[in-house]
């Protein structure tokens, strides 16, 4: 499990299969619903962008102090998206 608290108070966690965002709203996204995730530095603020089907997108702001943690979170999510899905005990493969 990986978790980071952003400067605006939003907590983002990732357990290898599910991205959760806790703040004004609670959102759970399965890794298969995440289309894209990236950390974008900016002049006024940095942005964690999460695009997901069928939910649309999420823009979360983070400060310089969270930069390394956010980049690690993005890397973990991107690695999980590249990995093959685990086999299900309910279906023959």
C-alpha positions in Angstrom: 0.0 0.0 0.0 1.3 3.4 -0.9 -0.3 6.7 0.5 0.5 10.4 0.2 -1.2 13.4 1.8 -1.3 16.4 -0.5 -0.9 20.0 0.7 -4.6 20.6 0.2 -5.5 17.8 2.6 -6.5 15.2 0.1 -5.2 11.7 0.8 -4.4 9.5 -2.2 -3.7 5.8 -1.7 -2.8 2.9 -4.0 -2.8 -0.8 -3.0 -1.6 -2.2 -6.4 -5.1 -2.5 -7.8 -7.3 0.3 -6.5 -6.6 4.1 -6.3 -8.5 5.9 -3.6 -8.9 9.6 -3.0 -10.1 10.9 0.3 -11.0 14.6 0.7 -14.3 16.4 0.1 -15.4 13.3 -1.7 -14.3 9.7 -1.5 -13.4 8.0 -4.8 -12.3 4.5 -5.6 -10.9 3.6 -9.0 -9.9 0.2 -10.1 -6.6 0.2 -12.0 -8.4 -1.0 -15.2 -10.5 2.2 -15.1 -7.5 4.5 -14.9 -6.6 5.7 -18.4 -3.8 8.0 -17.5 -2.0 9.4 -14.4 0.7 12.0 -14.4 2.3 14.7 -12.2 2.5 18.1 -13.8 4.7 20.8 -12.4 3.4 24.3 -12.7 4.3 27.9 -11.9 1.5 28.5 -9.4 0.9 24.9 -8.3 1.7 21.3 -9.2 -1.1 19.1 -10.4 -1.7 15.3 -10.1 -4.0 14.4 -13.0 -5.9 11.2 -13.0 -8.1 10.4 -16.0 -10.5 7.5 -15.6 -13.3 5.8 -17.4 -16.3 6.3 -16.9 -15.7 9.0 -14.3 -13.8 11.7 -16.2 -10.8 13.3 -14.7 -9.5 14.5 -11.3 -7.0 17.4 -10.8 -5.4 17.4 -7.4 -2.9 20.1 -6.3 0.3 19.3 -4.4 3.2 21.3 -3.1 6.9 21.1 -3.5 7.2 19.0 -0.3 5.1 16.2 -1.8 6.9 16.2 -5.2 8.9 13.0 -4.5 6.0 11.1 -3.0 3.6 12.1 -5.8 6.1 11.0 -8.4 6.6 7.6 -6.7 2.8 7.2 -6.5 2.5 7.9 -10.3 5.3 5.5 -11.0 3.6 2.7 -8.9 0.3 3.3 -10.7 1.9 3.3 -14.1 3.8 0.1 -13.3 0.6 -1.6 -12.2 -1.1 -0.6 -15.5 1.7 -2.3 -17.5 1.6 -5.5 -15.5 -0.7 -8.3 -16.6 -3.9 -8.7 -14.6 -3.7 -11.5 -12.0 -5.5 -14.7 -12.9 -8.9 -15.2 -11.5 -9.8 -18.4 -9.7 -13.3 -18.0 -11.0 -12.5 -18.3 -14.7 -10.5 -20.8 -16.8 -7.7 -19.0 -18.6 
